[in-house]
């Protein structure tokens, strides 16, 4: 069950009632709902053993809040605690771009047994994982290489590709527009080498 945000759909539980004989149903969520609404939904899901919550996340703290704008990291942790207390099955599905891969190692160390799948961004191409400066890229490769999970070789191989000047220019313009519309975001959470490589003026 995907969205938008399925947890905002007032008919979600009725929809799930149609599939009580299906042994494994994933409900994908970015957890972008109020704590009160989330608790009410969880209370109605805890006796449904065929439901798993698939949380979209791939970074922590400021990196999470930058890329999942509108959701606070501490709120995510609180909702995860609610899932655990109610014995709701959950896992993470991660989407890796050049703006999220920088913190993926920290995220994986925190939730490694829960990270089930990851996707690499290819479109728009300026957000591919390899559209980084060489120093930042080397740091990310080293961090991911020190992890132990299936698929890390694919991420590392993808990181070794060379970005074009057009991709570098486009990610700079994207970040400028993204932060212009969200003035509370701080682009300096990203490495200085990455910002300098883009000719990004803070």
N, C-alpha and C positions, 0 to 999 in steps of 0.2 A: 504494500500500500504506500504510494508515494504522493507527492504534492506538487506544488505549494507545500503547505504545512498541514498534514493530516490531523494533527491534534487540535487544529482550529475548526475542523469540520464537525458540526453538531450532529451529523449522521454517522460518525465514525463507528460507534458501538453497534448501531443497527447494521451497518455494513459488515462488521466482523461477525455478527450473529448469523449471517448468511453462510459462513464458512467454518462452522464449528467442527466439521469432520475433516477439515484440512489440517494435517499434522503440524505444519510449520508455516506461520504467517509472519512476515516482517513488516513492521510499521516504521517507515523512514521518517525521521524528524530532525530538525535543527534545534529543538528544545526552545524555540522562540515563542513560548506561551507563558502566561502568568503562572506563578508558583501555585496559586489557589486552583486554577483550572487543571494544572498538571496533576496535583494531588488527587483531585476528584476523579480524573481519568484513570490514574494508577489504581485507585481503590476499586474501580470496576474491572480492571484487567487482571488483578492478582490471582483470581481463581481460574484464569484461562491459560492453561498450560501450553497451548499451541501458539501463543503470541510471543514474539521477540521484538524488542525495540532496537532499531538500527539507527544509531546516532551519527549524524554527519559532523565529523570533526577530524582535525589532523595537526593541530597546533595548540599551544597553551597560552594562558594569560594574555599579554598585550598582542601577541601574534594572532591568537584566536579572535580577540575582539576587533582587531584591524580587519581581518578577512571575513569574519562572521558578524559584520556590523549590526549593532542593535541588540546583541546578546552579550551579557556580562559573564566572564569566566567563573566568578564565584557562584553565580546562579546556576551555571552548568554543573558545577561540583555538588551543589545542594540538591539538584534534581537527580543526579546519579546516586546520591545517598538515599533519596526516596525510593528509587528503583531497587537498590540493594536491600533496604529494610523490608520491602514488600516482596522480596524474592522474585522480581520480574526479570526474566532473561533479557540481556541487552548486549550489544556489541557496537563497534565503531566501523564506519565506512569512511575512508579518507580520500580526499581529492587533492592531489599534489600538483602545485604550480610553483613557479619561481618565488611567489610571495608566501607560500605555505611550507615549502620543503625545508626552509631554513630552520624551522623549529620542530620538524617531524621527529627527529631523534629524541628530543625531550618528551614529546607526546608519547612516543612508543615506549619509552622506559617507564612512563607512568601507567600505561594501560596495555602493556604488550599482550597479555592473555585475552584481551577484549578486541584487539584490532584484527578484523577478519578479512577485509578487502581494501584495496586502494586502487584508485584510477589516476592515470597521468593526464594532465591537461595538454591537449594538442591544438585546440581552437578556443579562443584566438591564439595564434601561434606565438605572439609576443609574451604569453604567460606560460609557455612551456618551461619545464624545470631547468633546462640548460641555458635559459636567457639570464645569465648571471656573469659577473666578472670572474676571472680565473681564480683569484684568491678565495673569494667566497665559495665558489664551486668546489675547490679543493677541500675546504673546511667541511662542507656538507658531505662530500664523498667520504671523508675520513670518519665523520660521525656515523653515517649510515653503515659503513663497512664494519664498524664495531658492534653493530646490532646483530641479532640472530633471528632471522625470519625468512620464510620463503618469499622470493620476489625481490630481495634487495639488490641482486645482480642486475635485474631489469632497470631499477631506478638508477643505479650507478652508471650503467651503460647509457641510459638516456641523458644523464648529466654531462657526459663527455662530448656531446655534439657541440658544434660551434654556432653561436647566434650570429645573425646578420646585423648590419648597421641599422636596417629598417626595424628589426625587432627591438633593438636597443632604444631607438628613437620612440617607438610606439609604446613601450612599457613606461618610459619617462612621461609621455603625454597622458597615458592612462592614469598614472599615479597622481599627476598634477590635478587632473579633473576629479578623480576619486576623492582626494583630500580637500579640494576646493568645496565640494558639496557636503563634506563631513568635517568641518573645521576642528572638531575635538580630537581627530585622529593625529597621531604623531608619527610621521614617516621616519623619524630618526631612530626608531626601533631597529631599522635595517642597518646592516654594516656600512660604515663610511665608504669603504671600497666600492660597494655596490652603487651607492648614490653618486659617487664621483665618476664611476664608469658610465653612468647614464647621463652625466652632466646635469644632475638634478640639483637645482639651487633651492636650499631650504629657506 
